Amino acid sequence: MAFVPTKMFLTKGVGKHKDKLQSFELALRDAGIQHCNLVNVSSIIPPNCEIISAEEGKKLLKPGEITFVVMSQNATNEPNRLIAASVGLALPKDRSFYGYLSEYHSYGESAKKAGDYAEDLAATMLATTLGIEFDPDKAWDEKKQVFRMSGKIIKTANVTQTARGDKNGLWTTVIAAAVFIIE
C-alpha cells in the first residue's frame, strides 16, 4: 500500500516553558499540529500535490492521526539567543514531476536569512534533478533568477519561525513544518 499525499500545507510555531519537552509541545500547539502523531519524512513533494493554506489544511487533520511532516526545529534556554527553524520548498513547472523540501535551523540569523537559505537548499536540489546549470557559489538572489529563467522551476517559498531565548531562561522552541495530507 502506497501513501502518497495529495495536499500539503506550511505552518510554524513557537513555545516557551521551563521544560524543553513542554516548550516543544507549545510550539506544536502554536503551529496547530499538536493533536497528531507526527512522523518525520524526507524532502520530496509528490507530483501534483496541491499546496493549500494552513487554515484549510488544519481543518483536514484528525486528532491522533498519523501525520507525515518535514519539520525543522530549534531550541535554546539561553536568554536572548536568536534561534530559527525553516522549511524551504521548490516546485517544478511540470507538476507531474516531484518537488523538494528542505529543513534548516540556525542561531543568530534573521527570519529572512534563514528562510532564504532553506529556499535556496530546496531549489538547488530541484535544479540539479532537472539539469539546470548554475553556479552554486552565487548568491541566492542570482540563482533564483537563473532557476526562474530556465522555465523549469515555477515556485520557491519558505516558512520560517524565529524567536529570542526567554530573558528568564525558559526553554524557547521554534518549529517550521510542511504537513502532508493523505486523502
Buried (B, 14 or more C-beta within 10 A) or exposed (E): EEEEBEBBBBBBBBBBBEEBEBBBBBBBEBBBBBBBEBEEBEBBBBEEBEBBEBEEBBEBBEEEEEBBBBBBBBBBBEEEBBBBBBBBBBBBEEBEBBBBBBBBBBEEBEBEBBBBBBBBBBBBBBBEEBEBEBEEEEEBEEBBEBBBEBEBBBEBBBBBBBBBBBEEEBBBBBBBBBBBBBE
